[in-house]
Amino acid sequence: MAQKNENDSKGTLLSLKESMQTELSQANRELENISRKLQQSQREVDKLSQRNVSVTARLRKIRTSFNDVPRDDIRETYDAALDAQQRLFVMRGQMEKLQSEQVHLQVYVEQVEMILGKLEDIPIAEWGGKNAGAIELIESVIQAQESERQRLSRKMHDGPAQALSNFILQAEIAQRYFERDIDQARAELDALKEAAGITFQKVRDFIFELRPMMLDDLGIIPTLRHYVEAYQRQVDCNIEFAPLGTERRLERYVEVMIFRAIQELLSNASRHSHGNQIQVQVDITETDVKVSVEDNGEGFDVEQAMENSMGLKVINDRVDILGGHMTIDSVAGQGTRIAFQLPAGEVGGDVFA
């Protein structure tokens, strides 16, 4: 019976490895396709930018002699300006979307390569037995990735994609007003500009959430400080970030793991705890890193949460792999504190995203 289970584990792992290699090839092809689209979009944006500059110059010239220019010429110039700006904005929006997809895929490729690397490190003869538990971790990581992709897809649809549709509608309204009420048309364009600015900030936050570049440049503490400030603008609760110990760089994979864990824990606390206070604490010592996320919400059944929450299981597994441990303290009506501790390591290392 034990031999059968071991053979089943080997077969499942081999199948999983083949599936991951296929997924990696497909993701790399998608990345190449996105890169080509980005190059094409950039060329189009450059052309539209030049056209926009030319039309804007014509508008300035008209304003200096507004009363001497025929109304048809004024209308034609304003229509051309609106069309150029609208096309430029839409193309830039498409580029932002492509860039966010590119970043997301790059992170996903890193994760798949990391998992394949782990599988390659285990000789086939040793698959099963003491390594049989690896399949559970890998499956958990994959399921967590798919869940995150679905969440980000919904967020993109409900946010930037919906906003772009509204921009087109607002631009059409402004265009119609140009024919009978210039002042109202300007008011509509001002409203459109304000909405575009807000959406642009949301897109920047969205890209930061996918993969914060400052994590590579500045490290975990400045990145978390920025992330918590940005996240608090999106939720209806007060979030306090409390860095302790020494603010220094850690192994890259440790920094990424901590950031992803806090992302998950903050999201859980803000969406499910129904509290109004969250505290994030990171204490870096010479040898260890201690992280905790605490809220004053409703609390939950710890055993049930560990069975049902894919995010918590993945965090726990990653902490365990890195030689640390995680604790969850939650009492109904008294809030929740989730904490983990792991070795700090030295600066450098591979990504564990």
N, C-alpha and C positions, 0 to 999 in steps of 0.2 A: 504493500500500500504506500509506504514511504517512498519507494522507488518510483511508483506511478506518479505521485505528487511532484517529485523532483523533475521527472521527465516532462510533466505538464508545465511546470514553471519554466523549464528550458525552452519548450516550444513556444510558450507565450512571450517570453523575452525575445526570442529570435524574431517572432512575428512583429513584436513592438519595435524592434530595431529596424526592420525593413520598412515599417510604417513611418518611423521617424525620419529615415533617410529619404523616403518619397516626399514627406512633408517639407524637409529641408530644401530639396531640389525645387519644389513648387514655390516655396517662399523666395528663394533666390531668383527664380524666373520673374516673379511678381515684382521684386525689387528692381530688376533690370528694366522691366516695363515701366515702372513708375519713374525711374531715372530718365528714360527717354521722353516720357510725357512732361516731366519737369523742364527738360531742355527746350522742348517745343513751346511750352507755356511761357518760359522766360523770354524766348525770342518774340513771342506775340506781345508780352507785356512791354518789352522794349519798344516795339513798333507803336503800340497804343500810347505809351508815355510820350513819345516824340509827337504823335498826333495831338495829344492833349496839350502839350506845350504850345504847339502852333495855334490851336483854337483859342487857348487862353490869351495868347498875344493879340489875336484878332478881337477878342472881347474887350481887352484893355483899350485898344484903339477905338472901338465903338463908343465906349464910355466917355472918352475925351471929346467926342463930337456926336453925342447921342441924338440931338435934335436935327442934325444934318444928314443922318443915315436913313435910307428908306426902311419902312417898317418890315417889309418882306426880307430885307437883308438882315435886320436885327433878329427876326424870328428864325431865319435859317441858321444864323451863327449860334444862337442859343440852343437850337435843336442839335446842332453838330457838337456843341460843348457838352450837352447832357448825354448824348449818345456816346461820346468818347469817354466821359467820366464813368458812365454806367458799364461800358464794356471793360474798361480798365479795372473797375472795382470787382466785377464778376470774375475776371481772369486772375486777379490777385487772390480772391477767395478760393478759386480752384487750386491755385498754387499752395495756399495755406493748407487746404485739405490734403493735397498730394504729399506735402512735406510731413504732415502729421501721420499719414499712412506709412510713409517711408521710415520715420522714426520708430513707429510701432513694429513694423516688420523687421527692422534691424535688431531691436530688442528681442523679438521672437526668435530670429535666426540665432542670436547669441545663446538663448535658452536651449534651443534644440541641439545646437552644437555642444553645449555643456553636457546635456543628457547623454548624447551619443558618445561623448568622451568618457563619461562615467561607465557606460556599457562596455566600451573598448578596453577599459582598464581591468575588467573582470574576465579572466579566461573562461571560454565556453565550458570547460570541464568543471569549473567551480560554480556555474550558474545553478540555481536551486540551493537547497541546504541552507547555510547561514546567510546566503545572499538572496534568498527567496523574498525577503521583506523589501528588497530594492524595488520590485515591481510595484508594490503598493505606493511607495513614495513617488515613483515616476508617473504612475497613473494619476496620483493626486495633483502633481505639478501640472500635468497636461489638462486635467479637468479644470483646475484653477485658472489656467491660461485661457481656456475656451470661455469660461464664465466672464473673465475680464474683457475679452474681446467683444462679447455680447453687450456688456455694460457700456463699453466705450462706443460701440456702434449706436446704441440707443441714445447716448449722450450727444454724439455728433448729429444724429437725426433731429433730436429735440432742440439742439442749440444752434450751431452755425448753419446747418442746412436749412432750418426753418427761417432763420434770420435772413439768409440770402433771398429766399422766396419773398419775404416781406419787403426787402430792399427794392426788388424789381417792381413790386406793386407801388411802393412809394414813389419810385422814379417815374412811373407811368402817370401817376396822379400829378406830380410836379410838371411833367411835360404838357399835360392838358391845360394846367393853369397858366403856362407861359402864353397861351393864345388869348387869354382874356383878363388875367390878373397877375401882373409881374410880382407884386408884393407877396401875394399868397404863394406863388411859385417859389420865391426865395425862402419863405417860412417853411415850406415843405422840404426844401433842400437842406435847410438848417437842421430840421428834425431828422432827416435821413443821415446827415453827417454825424449827428450825436449818436444815433443808433448804431452807425457803423463803428464809431469809436468804442462803444460798449462791447460790441460783438468782437472787435479786434482784440480787446483785452481778454475776453472769454476764450478766444482761440489760443492766445498766448498761454493762458493758464492751462488750457487743455494740452498743448504741446509740452509744457513743463511737467504736467502730471505723467505724460507718457514716458518721457526720458529727460530729466533735468540735466542740462549740459554743465550747470555749475557744480553738480556733484563731482564731476571729474576734475573741474578746475579749482574749486574752493574747499571741497570736503563736506562731511556730513552735517556739521553744526550750522554753518551758514545756509546750506540748502534746506534743512529742516525749518530754520527760522523763517525763511522766505515762504516755504510751502505752507506752514501753519498760518501765517498772516494771510496768504491768498485763500486758503481753505476756509478760514473764518468768515470771509466775505460771502461765502456761498451757503452757509448754514446758520440756523437760528439758535446759536449757543455760544458761550464764551469759552475760548480755548487758550490755555496758558502753556507756553513752552518754557521749560526750565532746564537749561543746560548746566551741568555740574562738572567738577573735575577739570581736566586739562583739555583745551580745545586744540586738537591735533589731528593729523591725517591718520587714517587706519588703512588696513589692507582694503583694496578696492572692492573685493567681493564682500567684505564685512560691511562696508559703507552701503553698498547696494542692498544687501540683505536687510539692514536696519531700516533703510528708507522704505523699502517695499512693505516691511512688517508694520511700520507706523502708518503708512497709507491705509492698509487694511484695517488696522485697529481703530484709527480715527474714523474711517467710514462706518464701521460697525457701531461705534459709540454714538456718532451723530445721528445715524438713521434708526437705530433700534433701542437705544437706552431710554429715550424720552426724558433725558436730563437736560440741564442748562449749563453745566460746568464740566469741562474736560481738562485734565492736566497731562501734558506730555513731558516726561523727564528722561534725560540721557546723561548718564554719569560715566565719564571716561577716565579710567585710572591707568597706571602704567601697564597693568596686566589684563584688566577686564573692562568690558563695557556692560553697564546695567541700564536697561530700558524699561520704562513703565508707562502705561496709558491708563488713567483713572478717571471715572465719571461718577456723577451723583444720581444716576438713573435708577431704573426699576430693578436691575439685577436679573440673573437668569440661572437656570439649572446647568451647572458646569459640565456634568457628565453628558447630558443631552446635547449641549452645544458642541462638545468635542466630537460627538458622533455625526452631527448634522452640518457643522460649519466647515466647508472645504478650506476656507482661508485660514482658520485657526489650526487645522491639522497640518497645512503646508508650513505655516510659521513654526509650529512645534517640531516638525521633521527637520526643517532647515537648521533650527537652533541645535537640535540633537546632533546633526551631521557635523556642525562646527564645534562640537565639544561643549556645548552649553546646556542650560536647562530652562524651562518655562514654567511659571506658576499662574494660576487663575484663582482669584478670590472674588466671589460674588455672593451677595446675600440679598434676598428679595426686599425691595424697598430701601436698600442701603448702598446701592451702587456696585460698581465693578472695578477691580484693579487687575490688569494683566501685565505681567512683568517677565522679562527674560534676561539672562546673563550669559555672556559668551566671552571667550578669549579675544583680546583686542588684536593680537597679531602685530606684524610690522607693516610699514608702508610698502605698497606695491601689491602684486598678485593678480590672479585671474578673476574675471567677473563671475559672480554667482547670482544672476538676475532672476 
